[in-house]
């Protein structure tokens, strides 16, 4: 099903309307009879989208699976989940934030403005005026490299077309947090364990060994996703730590009690993410408003990982979307 989609316009498929009115859960109900297989698929869905299966439409899920490829390789759900030859294979030494900080350092402070929140964008003659928390910036073209729901929090003058606004009203973020438990050593390796868990119970249901290359300390990282983190909306970080520790002990034994430190990252509570890893499409969104994901409005262009035809929801997709927006601006004659 996914292999037959045009990743740039999945809403044009002959069965798009039929698939878009269904949720992924509806399709699973009709198709999967094995309880074990259903539990595994539910875990996969939560790990990929940070949603429950009843939230994204079937068409959106199929388009997301199809996007896990490129111009020569067909995307599959396996490529999204694989730790060998797939989306979960690599980590960045020192943390992925280094990519942004090193790029920022290369460009310089006169180009990259930190702690500068864009509050409104207004057309003024041949230019756009970006009114920010620290002043006003003038530009010939504007690239909005944000998720649709966050991009909607900027005021636009003139107003964006109704289709774009309706899209942003209907694409919520997934719900996700990360918990990292630190230890003196990666003790689980002594038992021949790799630190990876896939479970259908618990607060964290997917874990990875997040220890440094030199194994100078141990780190187990787990995601708290969809309804699990929603149920903890009012919980303190200390409450979450206790629940996560219970899960780690169940997965790795009593040594998991010997935690030396914690990181709890709750993206739902971050002003400039409000969830993650991606804004998803519930039933009816793609077929009605999907084209507005990338359709420029005058000199305003839309990027962000949601706007990428490949590797939506990943950094790869975000880079591709940025390149596509830059290419469109150059073709528009603005240099």
N, C-alpha and C positions, 0 to 999 in steps of 0.2 A: 504493500500500500504506500509506504513512505517513498519507495524507490521511484514511483510513478509521478511524484510531485515536481513541479517547477519550483525550485527553492526561492526564486525571486518573486513568484506570484502563485503560491499554493492555492489561493482562493479561486484560481481559474480552472482547477481540475474539475472534470465532469461530475465527480461525486463530492465536491467541496461542500455544497450546501447540506447534503445528507450527513457528512462527517462533522460539520461544524455545529449542528444542532444537538449532537450527542456529546456527552462528557466522556472522558477516558474511562471512567468507572462504568458507564452504561455499556460501553463496548466490552469491557472485561467481564461484566455480568453475563453478556450474551455469548461470550467466546470461550472463557476459561472455566473449566469444570473442576479442575483439581484444586483442592484447598491449599496444598503446598505450593503449587505454581502461582496461585493467586497471592499468597503471602509474599513470595519472592518478588513478584511484579509490583506489588504495592510498595515494598521497600525500595525497589528501583525507581519508581515514580517519585517517591518522597526525596530520594537522594538526588535526583536530577533537577526537579522543579522546586523543591521545598514547599510542596503543596500536597494535599490529599488528592486521590485520583478523581474525585468528583468535581474538582475545581477547573482544570483546563479542559478545553474542548478536544475531541478526538482529532480534529483537523490541526489544531495548534500542536498537539503532541506529535503527530506524524510529521509536520513541517519541521519541528525541532529535531526529531530523529534524522530526517533527511539532510538537515543542515550540518550534521556531524561528518562532513566530508569536504570535498573540494571539486574543482572542475573535472577531475579525472577519477575520483573515488566516491562511490555512493555512500552516503551517511547511513549509519545504523545505530540502534540503541546500544549495541555492544561497544561501539567506538566511544560513546559518551562515558561508559562505566569502566572501560579497560584500563588497567594499570600498566599493561604492556602494549604499546602501539595504539594507545587511545588517549582520551582526554585527561586521565588521572595519572599519566606516566611520570611527569616531571615536576620537580619543585625548583625554585630559584634559591641558590645558596645566598643566605643573608636575608631572605624574605622578598616577596614580590614587590613590596613598596620601593625597593631599590630601583626598579625600572622607572618609576615615576620620578623619584628624587634625582637619579642620574640624568634623566632627560631634562628635568628642570634646571639642574646645574649647568648643563651644556647650553641651554637657551639663555640663561641669565635672568636676573631679577627684573630687568627692564622689559622682558617679554612675558614672563610668568608672574602673575599677581596672586599671591596667596591671601587668604582671609578677605576675599573680595567677592561678596555675594551679589550676583546679578539679580536685580529686583524687577526691572522692566526693560523692554526693548521697543523703541519707537522709531518709525520711519521718519526721516527728515530730509526731504529732497532726494538726492542720489545716495544718501548715507543712512546709516542706522546709528542711533544713540543708545548705548547700553548704560543705563543708570544703575550704579552699584552701591554697595554699602560704604565705599571709600571715594566715590567720585563718578565721573561720566567718561565713557570711552566712545570714540567715533570709529566706525568701521564701514567698509564698502559691502562686505558680506558677513554673515553670522553663521556659525556652526553650533547647533545645540547638541552636544555630545552627552546627553543625559537620558535616563529612562523616561518613557512617556509620562508616568504619573508625576515625576519630579519636574519635568520640563513644563508641565501645566501650571506650576506654582509661580512661574514668571508671568508678568503682565505684558501683553503685546498690543501695540498700537500701530496699524490697525489690527483688529482682532484676527486671530487665525481662522481659517475656514471651519465650518461646523463639523466636517468629517474629522479633521484633526483633533478638535476639541472633544468630540464624542469618543474618539479612540482613547484619548488620555484619561477620560472619565471611566473607561471600562477595562483598562489593563492594570491590575494591581500587582504589587510585588509579592514574591514568595515570602514566607516567614522562616527566618533562619538565625541561629546563633552558633557560635563556636566555643567549645571548652577545651583548654589545653592544661593537662596536669603534668607537672614537672617532677622528676625523680633524680636521685644521685647518679643512677646508672640506668640504661635500658635493660632492666632485669629480665624482661620477657624473652629476650634473645637467648638467654642461658637455657631456656626450655625449648629452644628451637622455634619460637613463635615470631611472626613478622609484624605483630601489632595491628593487623587488620581484622576488623570484625564486621559482619553483616548480621543484624539481628532484627527480629520482628517484635521485640518487646524492649522496654527500657526508655529512658530519657534520651540517651545517645544510642543510635542504632547503626551507626557506621563510624569506625575509628581507623586511624592511620598512625604509624610510627612517625613522629615529627622530630625525632632526635637529630642533632647536628651530625655532619659527616664524620667528625672525629669521635663521636660517641662520648664526649666529655660530660654529658648528662643525658638523662632520658626524658622524653616528652611523648605523651600520648594525646592525640587530638581527636575530638569527636564532634560531630554536628548534631545540633538540636533543631529539628525541623518541623515545619507545618504545625499540626495541632499540638505536638509536644511542647513547642516553645510558646504557642498561644496560651496553653494551659498554665504556663509559668509567668504570664504577663505581670502579675503583681508580686512575684517572688523576688527576693533579694539575691545578689550574686552568691552570698553564703549559702542560701537555700539550694541554689542550683548546684553549687560545688558538692554539697552533701549527696544530692541525688546522683550526680555524675560519678562520684566516688563509689557509690553502691554498684553502679553498672560496671565500672572498671574492675572492682573486686570480683564480681560475678564472671567477667570475661577472662581476667588474668590472674586471679588468686589473691591471697591475703597481702602479698607484697604491694599491691596497688593501693593499700591504705597509707603507705609511707610517702605521701605527697609533700614535696618541699615548696611548692608554689603553684599559683593558678593564673590563668588568663581566661576571663569570660568576656567574649565579644558579642554584643547583642545588636546586630545590624538593624533590627526593627526599630531600635531607639536612636539610631543615628540620623541626624537631620538631613544629610545629603545621600542617604540610601533608603531608609525606612523599609528595609527588608532586603531580600536577595534570593538567589543570585541574579534574577532577571525578572522583568515584568512579563506576565503570561497572559494568554488570551482565553477567557472563558467562552462559553458557547455563544456563537453568533457574531463574535467580534471580527474575526479575520475576513469573513465573507462580506461583511458590511463596510468595514473601515480599514482593512489591511493595507490597502495602497497608500493610506495616509502616513504609514510608518516612515516612508522615505521620500514622499512627494514634497519637493521644496515649495516654499511660499515666498514668492518674490526673491529677495536676496537672503532668505533664511533657509538654511539647509539642516537636515536632521541626521545625526549619526548616533553613536552609542551602540552597544552590542545588540540591542533589539532590532536595529536597522540593517544588520548584516545578513547576507544570504547564506553564509557559511559560519559554523561555530557560534551560533547565537548563544548568548549567555556566558561566553568565555572571553578572555582577553584577546585571543585570536580574532574573534568576531568584532570586538571593539576597534581593533586596529584596522581590520578590513573596512568597517563602516566609515572610519575616519578617512582612509585612503579614497574610498568612493566619493565622499563629500568633497574632498580636496580636488579630485579629478573633475567632478561636476562644476566646481567653481572655476577651474581653469578653462573648461570647455565653454563656460558662460562668458569668457573674455575678461575675467577679473584676475589680474596678476599683481 
